[in-house]
């Protein structure tokens, strides 16, 4: 037998469950928005860093040699 969905005793419980589910979905949307903004910021930072590194002059390696011993 199918349950009677028009039972007035079951309706408030179903409404409360749907209200909670809607609130959870709303909170999840906020979390997903924050994650999306964070990833967009990370992508932007990577692109800017890559452009800055490409525009830097070539690195010059400097080595310090010990002085040559004098043959006296």
C-alpha positions as CSV (number, residue, x, y, z in Angstrom):
1,X,0.0,0.0,0.0
2,X,1.2,3.5,-0.8
3,X,1.5,6.0,2.1
4,X,-1.0,8.7,2.3
5,X,0.8,11.9,1.5
6,X,-2.1,14.1,2.4
7,X,-2.0,13.0,6.1
8,X,-1.9,16.2,8.1
9,X,0.3,14.7,10.7
10,X,3.1,14.0,8.2
11,X,3.0,17.4,6.4
12,X,4.8,19.5,9.1
13,X,7.6,16.9,9.4
14,X,8.0,16.9,5.6
15,X,8.0,20.7,5.5
16,X,10.6,20.9,8.2
17,X,12.8,18.4,6.4
18,X,12.5,20.4,3.2
19,X,13.2,23.6,5.0
20,X,16.4,22.1,6.5
21,X,17.5,20.7,3.2
22,X,17.0,24.2,1.6
23,X,19.1,25.8,4.3
24,X,21.9,23.2,3.8
25,X,21.8,23.9,0.0
26,X,22.0,27.6,0.7
27,X,25.0,27.2,2.9
28,X,26.6,24.9,0.4
29,X,26.2,27.5,-2.3
30,X,28.1,30.0,-0.2
31,X,30.9,27.6,0.4
32,X,31.1,26.8,-3.4
33,X,31.2,30.5,-4.1
34,X,34.1,31.1,-1.7
35,X,36.0,28.2,-3.2
36,X,35.4,29.6,-6.8
37,X,36.6,33.0,-5.8
38,X,39.7,31.5,-4.2
39,X,40.5,29.5,-7.3
40,X,40.0,32.5,-9.5
41,X,42.4,34.5,-7.3
42,X,45.0,31.7,-7.5
43,X,44.7,31.6,-11.3
44,X,45.1,35.4,-11.5
45,X,48.1,35.3,-9.2
46,X,49.8,32.6,-11.3
47,X,49.2,34.5,-14.5
48,X,50.6,37.7,-13.0
49,X,53.6,35.9,-11.6
50,X,54.4,34.2,-14.9
51,X,54.3,37.6,-16.7
52,X,56.6,39.2,-14.1
53,X,59.1,36.3,-14.2
54,X,59.1,36.5,-18.0
55,X,59.9,40.2,-18.0
56,X,62.8,39.9,-15.6
57,X,66.3,40.1,-17.0
58,X,68.3,36.9,-17.3
59,X,70.0,35.9,-14.1
60,X,73.8,36.3,-13.9
61,X,75.6,33.8,-11.8
62,X,78.3,35.3,-9.6
63,X,81.0,33.0,-8.1
64,X,83.6,34.1,-5.7
65,X,86.9,32.4,-6.4
66,X,89.6,32.2,-3.8
67,X,92.6,34.3,-4.6
68,X,95.5,32.6,-6.3
69,X,98.4,31.7,-4.0
70,X,101.5,33.8,-4.9
71,X,104.6,31.8,-5.9
72,X,107.2,33.7,-4.0
